[in-house]
Amino acid sequence: MQPYFQCGRYRLPVNTPNARPLVMGILNVTPDSFSDGGQFYSLEFALSHAEQMIADGVDIIDIGGESSRPGSPPLSLSEELDRVMPVIYALRDCGKPLSIDTYKPIVMREALAAGADLINDINGFRAEGALDAVKDSDCGLCVMHMQGQPETMQQQPEYEDVLNQVSTFLHSRVAAMEAVGIDRSRMMIDPGFGFGKTVEHNVALLKNIGKLQQLMDLPLLAGMSRKTMIGDLTGKPVEQRLAGSLAAALFAVAQGAKVVRVHDVVETIDALAIWRAGSAGSAVS
């Protein structure tokens, strides 16, 4: 694995002696996200939340204008642009890498022109024109596995071997990216927890994060924060899934995940600080 992840204007250590797990903070500017829909919908509240995440020590801010919760319908191009572009322009000089959670090539192009550093695509850059939109940039690319589409993906997800099928898909997408000249230093993988997967599929992937990352030889992002899998395992509603989400993040990084995508930034950073101190056998300073 490369020592650094090339993320637009930033070069993030992911495999150096002093590298630590990176925390990606979720900034949903949507009225209908499963967890915090509507909470940061206005520009003012979105910027306030971003400023708080920065103060808390976030490493990457992931901006999303379209909900990808199970059952969510597609959003029009114009509406997604209206939601995310003002946030990108307002935050592009905030000192942190900006990630855009989108599968639409036009949104990718506009976001990169506005100053985004990373494209986080739940569709694995399969849309026509997606690779063309990003190949000539130096932005980071997070390629995710998803079975089906958000509207129907959780109705009856099936796999013969979830680890093998997810890794095969990710290998194929990485090969497609390399074929158009995209350097591996710009790539990150995401197994897509909750995207067309039962709780059993999710747990199988969680247990094999280290193996998947080793197979791909690329940094892995784990995004489980507040998801249904946490609710299924704990019996807690979405507003009571902090403890479960923290446990999932810690288990992921213990298995080797390089990035965790979370709603609760400061709590995750604190938990990781204690975990790192204990793992290193040193006292917290």
C-alpha positions in Angstrom: 0.0 0.0 0.0 1.2 3.5 -0.8 2.2 5.5 2.3 0.0 8.5 1.3 -3.4 9.0 -0.1 -3.5 11.8 -2.7 -6.6 13.8 -1.8 -6.7 16.9 -4.1 -4.8 19.7 -2.4 -3.8 17.3 0.5 -1.5 14.3 0.9 -2.9 12.3 3.8 -0.7 9.7 5.5 -2.4 6.3 5.6 0.5 3.8 5.7 3.5 5.6 7.3 5.0 4.8 10.7 3.1 7.6 12.4 -0.1 7.4 10.5 -3.3 7.3 12.5 -6.9 6.4 11.5 -8.5 9.3 9.7 -11.9 10.6 10.7 -14.3 11.7 7.9 -17.1 13.8 9.3 -20.5 13.5 7.6 -22.2 16.8 6.6 -25.6 16.0 5.1 -27.3 18.9 3.5 -30.5 17.0 2.9 -34.0 17.2 4.3 -34.4 13.4 4.4 -31.2 11.7 5.4 -31.9 8.6 7.6 -29.9 10.0 10.6 -29.7 13.7 10.6 -32.0 14.7 7.7 -33.0 18.4 7.8 -30.8 19.1 10.8 -28.1 20.9 8.7 -30.2 21.6 5.6 -29.8 25.4 5.6 -26.4 26.8 4.6 -26.0 28.6 7.9 -26.5 25.5 9.9 -24.4 23.4 7.6 -21.5 25.8 7.9 -21.9 25.9 11.7 -21.8 22.1 11.9 -18.7 22.0 9.7 -17.0 24.6 11.8 -17.7 22.5 14.9 -16.3 19.4 13.2 -13.1 21.3 12.3 -12.8 22.5 15.9 -13.2 18.9 17.1 -10.3 17.7 14.9 -12.0 16.2 11.8 -9.7 15.1 9.0 -12.1 15.1 6.0 -15.5 16.7 5.6 -17.9 14.6 3.5 -20.7 16.7 2.0 -23.8 15.0 0.7 -26.8 16.5 -1.0 -28.7 13.4 -1.9 -29.9 10.9 0.7 -28.8 7.3 0.0 -30.8 5.7 2.8 -32.7 2.5 1.9 -35.8 3.4 -0.1 -34.8 6.9 -1.0 -35.7 8.1 -4.5 -33.2 9.7 -6.9 -32.6 13.5 -6.7 -32.6 15.7 -9.7 -29.2 17.1 -10.9 -30.2 20.7 -10.4 -31.5 20.2 -6.8 -28.3 18.4 -5.8 -26.1 21.2 -7.2 -28.3 23.8 -5.5 -27.7 22.0 -2.2 -24.0 21.2 -2.3 -22.3 24.0 -4.3 -22.9 26.8 -1.9 -21.4 24.6 0.9 -18.3 23.8 -1.2 -17.7 27.4 -2.1 -18.1 28.4 1.6 -15.8 25.7 2.9 -13.1 25.4 0.3 -10.6 27.4 2.2 -11.4 25.9 5.6 -8.1 24.0 5.8 -9.6 20.5 5.6 -10.1 18.2 2.6 -13.6 18.4 1.2 -15.3 15.2 0.0 -18.4 15.2 -2.2 -20.7 12.2 -1.8 -22.2 11.9 -5.3 -22.5 9.5 -8.2 -23.4 12.1 -10.9 -20.6 13.0 -13.2 -21.8 16.6 -13.7 -21.8 17.2 -9.9 -18.3 15.7 -9.8 -17.0 18.1 -12.4 -18.7 21.2 -10.8 -17.5 20.2 -7.3 -13.9 19.7 -8.4 -14.0 23.1 -10.2 -15.2 24.7 -7.0 -12.4 23.2 -4.9 -13.5 19.7 -3.7 -10.6 17.3 -2.9 -12.3 13.9 -2.9 -15.2 12.2 -4.8 -17.0 9.6 -2.7 -19.1 7.6 -5.1 -21.6 5.0 -3.8 -22.0 3.8 -7.4 -18.3 2.9 -7.8 -17.8 5.4 -10.7 -19.9 3.2 -13.0 -22.1 6.0 -14.4 -21.3 7.0 -18.0 -18.8 9.9 -17.9 -17.9 9.4 -14.2 -14.3 8.3 -14.9 -13.9 11.0 -17.5 -15.0 13.6 -14.9 -12.3 12.7 -12.4 -9.4 11.2 -14.3 -7.5 14.4 -15.1 -7.8 15.8 -11.6 -5.6 15.0 -8.6 -8.6 14.4 -6.4 -9.0 11.4 -4.2 -11.5 8.7 -5.2 -13.5 6.5 -2.9 -15.0 3.6 -4.8 -17.8 1.8 -2.9 -19.6 -1.5 -3.4 -23.4 -1.3 -3.6 -25.8 -4.1 -4.6 -28.8 -2.6 -6.4 -29.9 1.0 -6.0 -30.9 2.8 -2.8 -34.6 2.6 -3.6 -34.6 -1.2 -3.6 -31.2 -2.4 -2.3 -32.4 -3.6 1.1 -35.4 -5.6 -0.2 -33.7 -9.0 -0.7 -29.9 -8.7 -0.8 -28.3 -12.0 -1.7 -24.7 -13.2 -2.0 -23.1 -16.6 -2.4 -19.9 -15.3 -0.8 -20.2 -11.6 0.2 -16.4 -11.1 0.8 -15.5 -12.6 -2.6 -18.2 -10.8 -4.5 -17.4 -7.4 -2.9 -13.7 -7.8 -3.5 -14.3 -8.9 -7.1 -16.4 -5.8 -7.8 -13.8 -3.5 -6.2 -11.0 -5.1 -8.2 -12.9 -4.6 -11.4 -13.5 -0.9 -10.6 -9.9 -0.3 -9.6 -8.8 -1.9 -12.9 -11.2 0.3 -14.8 -9.7 3.4 -13.1 -6.2 2.3 -13.8 -7.1 1.7 -17.4 -7.9 5.4 -17.9 -4.6 6.4 -16.2 -5.7 7.1 -12.6 -2.9 6.4 -10.1 -3.5 4.1 -7.2 -2.3 6.7 -4.8 -5.6 8.5 -5.4 -7.8 5.5 -4.7 -9.6 4.3 -1.5 -12.1 1.4 -1.2 -15.3 1.1 0.8 -17.1 -2.3 1.2 -20.4 -0.4 1.4 -21.8 -1.4 4.8 -25.6 -1.3 4.6 -25.8 -0.9 0.8 -27.6 -4.0 -0.4 -26.5 -6.1 2.5 -28.2 -7.9 5.5 -26.8 -7.6 9.0 -25.1 -11.0 8.4 -23.4 -9.7 5.3 -22.3 -6.6 7.1 -20.9 -8.6 10.0 -19.0 -10.9 7.7 -17.4 -7.8 6.0 -16.6 -6.2 9.3 -14.8 -9.3 10.4 -12.8 -9.4 7.2 -11.8 -5.7 6.8 -8.2 -6.5 7.2 -8.3 -9.3 4.6 -10.2 -7.1 2.1 -7.7 -4.3 2.5 -4.8 -6.7 2.1 -6.4 -8.2 -1.0 -6.9 -4.8 -2.6 -3.7 -3.2 -1.3 -5.5 0.1 -0.9 -6.7 2.1 2.1 -10.2 1.1 3.3 -12.9 3.4 4.5 -15.4 2.0 6.9 -18.8 3.7 7.2 -21.1 2.2 9.7 -22.1 5.2 11.8 -25.8 5.0 13.1 -26.7 2.6 10.3 -29.4 -0.1 10.5 -26.7 -2.8 11.2 -26.0 -1.0 14.4 -29.6 -0.9 15.3 -30.0 -4.6 14.4 -27.1 -5.6 16.6 -28.0 -3.4 19.6 -31.8 -3.0 19.3 -31.5 0.8 19.5 -33.2 3.5 17.4 -31.0 5.7 15.3 -30.8 8.5 17.9 -29.3 6.0 20.5 -26.6 4.4 18.3 -23.6 6.3 19.5 -22.1 3.6 21.6 -22.6 1.0 18.9 -21.2 3.3 16.2 -18.1 3.9 18.3 -17.6 0.2 18.9 -17.9 -0.4 15.1 -15.4 2.3 14.3 -12.9 1.0 16.8 -13.3 -2.6 15.6 -12.8 -1.4 12.0 -9.5 0.4 12.7 -8.3 -2.5 14.9 -8.8 -4.6 11.7 -6.8 -2.1 9.7 -9.3 0.4 8.3 -7.5 3.7 7.5 -10.6 5.9 7.5 -13.9 5.9 9.4 -16.8 7.9 8.2 -18.9 9.1 11.2 -21.6 11.5 12.4 -20.1 11.9 15.9 -16.7 13.4 15.2 -15.4 14.4 18.6 -16.6 11.2 20.3 -14.9 9.1 17.7 -11.7 11.1 17.9 -11.7 10.7 21.7 -12.3 6.9 21.4 -9.6 6.5 18.9 -7.1 8.5 21.0 -7.6 6.1 23.9 -7.5 3.1 21.6 -4.2 4.3 20.0 -2.6 5.0 23.4 -3.5 1.5 24.7 -2.5 -0.2 21.4 0.9 1.6 21.6 1.3 0.6 25.2 1.8 4.2 26.2 0.0 6.5 28.6 -2.3 9.3 27.4 -0.4 12.5 27.6 
